[in-house]
Structure formats: C-alpha cells, structure tokens
Amino acid sequence: MTTTAYKVLIIGCGNMAGGYDLIQPDDALPLGHAKAFVKHGGFALSACVDPDAAKLAAFQHRWKCPPALPVCKRWQQRVVNSM
C-alpha cells in the first residue's frame, strides 16, 4: 500500500510557521507548523511565501522547503502591495 503525502503551502514564515523550533533540539516536540508537518510524515512542504525575503530564505533553508511557485509569488506581491 502506498501513501500519498498531502502537499502543504506555508503562508507566512514567522515563529508559528517554524521559527519557534529553530532553538529546539531536533527530537523535541514540534512548536510550529513546519516541524509538525515534517514529523508527522503524511505531509510534504511544497512551498512557502512571506513578504520578508530574509524570513522566506531562512525558512526555505531550515525546512528544505522549495521556492514558491510563480503564482504564489504574484499573490505574495499583491499582499505586500495592499499593506
């Protein structure tokens, strides 16, 4: 039997997304969404978006999350422009 992982898009790469887990040991219980999804095993981090380029890059690096799709980048720009 094969299992299919649900694809996850993380919107906002701050503390709740994964930042709280940066200072935790790898074997600690998850405090944020990314670590919970990764530890569960039934989910795949497919993309992430954040208006802060530094937070986005750090999140992608730490959680090995692929860059957002062009559609997500256009959505992200709309959000930034509306602020």
C-alpha positions in Angstrom: 0.0 0.0 0.0 1.4 3.4 -0.9 0.7 6.5 1.0 0.4 9.9 -0.6 1.6 12.9 1.3 -0.6 15.9 1.4 1.0 19.0 -0.1 1.3 22.0 2.3 1.7 25.7 1.4 3.0 27.7 4.3 1.7 31.3 4.2 3.9 33.4 6.5 7.3 32.2 7.6 7.4 33.6 11.1 7.6 32.0 14.5 4.4 29.9 14.3 5.4 28.6 10.9 8.7 27.2 12.1 10.7 29.9 14.0 9.9 28.6 17.5 11.5 25.3 16.5 14.9 26.9 15.5 16.2 26.8 19.1 14.7 23.4 20.0 16.6 20.1 19.6 15.5 18.0 16.6 14.0 15.4 18.9 11.8 17.9 20.8 8.1 18.0 20.2 7.1 20.5 17.5 6.2 24.0 18.5 5.4 25.2 15.0 3.6 24.1 11.8 6.6 23.1 9.7 8.1 20.7 12.2 4.7 19.2 13.0 4.1 18.5 9.3 7.6 17.1 8.8 7.5 14.9 11.9 4.0 13.6 11.0 5.3 12.1 7.7 1.9 12.4 5.9 2.6 15.9 4.6 5.2 17.5 2.2 6.2 21.1 2.5 5.5 22.1 -1.1 6.1 25.9 -1.0 6.1 28.9 1.3 5.5 32.6 0.9 6.4 35.6 3.1 6.7 39.3 2.2 10.0 39.4 4.2 12.7 38.0 1.9 15.1 37.2 4.7 12.4 35.2 6.7 11.5 33.4 3.5 15.0 32.4 2.7 15.8 31.3 6.3 12.6 29.2 6.3 13.3 27.6 3.0 16.8 26.7 4.1 15.9 25.3 7.5 12.9 23.3 6.4 14.2 22.4 3.0 11.0 23.9 1.5 11.1 24.6 -2.2 10.7 28.1 -3.5 7.1 29.3 -4.1 5.6 28.8 -7.4 5.3 31.9 -9.7 1.5 32.0 -8.9 2.3 32.2 -5.2 4.9 34.9 -5.8 2.3 37.0 -7.6 -0.1 36.5 -4.8 2.6 37.5 -2.3 3.3 40.7 -4.2 -0.4 41.6 -4.1 -0.5 41.1 -0.3 2.6 43.3 0.1 1.2 46.0 -2.1 -2.1 46.0 -0.1 -0.3 46.7 3.2 
